[in-house]
Amino acid sequence: MLDLLLTGAEVHDGGGREAERVDVAVRDGRIEAVGRLGGARARRSLRLEGLALAPGFIDPHSHADLILVQEESAARDLLAGRVRQGITTALVGNCGMGAAPVTPRTEPVLRSLNGWMAPADVPWPWTDLAGYLDALEGRGLPLNVGALQAHGPLRLEAAGAGPGAVPPDGVRAMRRRVRAAFDAGAFGLSAGLIYPPGMYADTAELIELAREAAACDRVFACHVRGSSELLLPAVDELITVGRVAGCRVHHSHSEAVGREHWGKIEEVLARERRARAGGVRLSHDLFPYHAAATMMAALFPPRALAGGIEALIARLRVPAERDEIRRELEDAIPAWPPWTAGGWPHNLARAVGWGSIRVASVGGAPDVDGVLGHDLATLAERRGARPFDQVADLMIRHGGNVGQLLFGITGDEEDPSPMRLLISDPWGAFCTDAEELGRGLPHPAAYGAFPRILARWVRERRALALPEAIRRMTSLPAEIFGIRDRGRIAAGCWADLVAFDPAGVTDRADFSEPRRPPAGIPHVFVSGCAVVEDGRYLGTPAGAVLRR
């Protein structure tokens, strides 16, 4: 007797082939058979006529690290948007940001750096990535979770939160930490080179750590040095790390920030193609929106961020230092190499303009000032202040725990051609790169990234064929990160599955109403258990902690 029998759907195996009308049989959480299974008997049978059946979608870039360790029912509620859009596996530890390793000395700084993506002041009972993964075990998660080892906490432990090279013994200690994380099951190493303290690392440091990824056949995933003035040399740096260290490299949320830089996407893809032809194993992911979510601290120059968020706030309270930071932010143009004294990888305010930066969240406090969803230029005009002072005062008032939405990413609604180029590249997986914290305005990708691809870029704009889009959501990220037995519909694989209506699947979340669930995704299964049924989110605790 089977546990589950699914019939009548057009089944996409995840490999990019055309769909077939076949049956899928599930027993003990795994797919037992795929084919014409007339006569098979199951405890539950489900007819899926008119629907497509695909492997569960894999989100390689989620930033859900501290959402997952909430009280179980709260975590399940915050994860509803991901699961309802068909995501059955998510990776955390992206962009060099994470909560491990942690020591009594580094915990206060780590908490402030991660505050923008933390729903509440949760306890951190772990000391390393192994302990973090152990803390997730048995928590009743509605989706599977794997982790990357983040570079930021490693550098913070080895050299503090300021600029300068890590001494040789510190680099050796970081390498030991990376190897221990890989031994514990991490799927790779991540770096975020526009965020402190990762922005202070030079290329040589990245190469040394990436050698551990090469030795253990893991991937080095990188939020590159910058996506505006420095986009092309930043991509070259990632390619250099892959070539010299000999590891697989992954360009996290590939993008071009600011209108004057959108045209660089074509050259980015050309350089990455040439690198692959030369033997560098390189991939990327992207979110299908023209706005990005991140911490508002990312607006500030490296010198101002030395020592962490609390040090930044202290500087903003001193009029002379505050004015110096303002002048640098308004005038500085990034130049290579950005990790040297006075260097700056990415001047976001200059790239997109104050009017394209909206306030997304303000700590755990109510929006008593009415700033959420408004852009910094408008807020500053309302106050009769400069936009910089609006930012500085928000940071001080909320202890640096402020989130932002940046518009002008890889085109806009009038000119989506740069995004089309990225989406059409066969080495690009899709991701959310979004947090739902239960406060403020989340990025709508937390509720709609994957159905947005299916609706806008497959059905409406025809940039991708449906089988290829599904491959990029399933078997491609599984291949990139080494996630075994998921991302395919084949005998022996785990029964992570999503059933959707190709003609009706639609993302409904937008920047004014970001929590609206998608339409056209009636069923989602994790290890054969229904977590969404007839469009209702069940939050069934069927997820597993995945270890490489």
C-alpha angles and dihedrals in degrees: 000000000000122000095222136009120191117193140171099034129121097246120215110195093204095245096099097259123133115274123263130206098240138134125253120211123198130196128169093355096305135094107259100182143357120200142062100331103176111171095025113139125212139175086237128023123187127192112213104182113166093019135104118229117209137166112275111275118257118218107203094185116043112137087211093133098122096028088067095058096055120111104296100252091045091050092050090051092050091049094052094096092055096047095044090057090056101264110147099164129038133182123216134190093069129162093019090292122123146121099252142115096029132172131180087261097050100036097085092050093044091050092053093046091050097039094101090061098038120096093206144344094289123180117257105211094168131084101194141017092272089058092046091054090046089053089058094052114106094009094124098241119183093221139034120267133201128173143220120210106248119225096212098070090045093055092042090056094045101042111002129244098302138089127273137081120299110244117247094257089051092052090050090051090050091051090052090052091050092050091048090051090051090049087053091054107268112162094217148318123281133199132190108201098184093053131074127288095011092059089068095059118102125217093262091059091051092049092052092053092042089058086072089054089052093049092051097037093244130141127251107219116193140190091210126234094268142338101212124044092000099040097112098044088043090057089047089053092054090049090050091053090052094046098045099037093040094226134127112265130203127198104220116222095343108218147145115230118210131019096264089059102045091093091064093074092083091054092045090056092044092053092047091050091051090049092053090048087054093054104267111135101223136163138159143203133213143187115230098233136095091228132064132205122222144133117296088228086075088076092070128087119253094251090059092050096051107126095022137272096316090054090051091052091049090054092048089057092060109079096213094048092043091054092048091051090049093053091049093048093048097043111025120107114199116245134180128294093035098181095069123098108295092010123136127192101200131011097196096179091054092046098053106013130239092275091063095055117086130187109247103175140359109204117275093314127109115258093257092156095052095235102131114114094009125116122242095242092056093045091050092049090050089056096039088240138120116268090241091058090050089055094044093049092048090052092050095044094050101035092250092299096128127130127205142195116219118202127198096063117154095335132319138250091281093048112028093155096107090053091048089057092053094044091050094055110104093216094060121101121194127244144171101228085188139120131213106200100166091250138075121003114318120207106267089235087079086070105023120020098111098041087047089061091048095047105034105027102031107031103027108027098026093217089140137026113239096246090052093048090052091049089054090052097046128014095027096059089041089054094044095052100030098246104167127215094005133093094048137080101224137120111283096024121116112266098246101149141163126198117200141163108249091201096047109029107122138163110235100180118100137166093275095044104022098164099063110122120230126262126232101037105105101162136038124171130192114195088342095307120117112243093166118031126182087344094307119123109231099174090213109188093239100126126111135208105246122213125187 
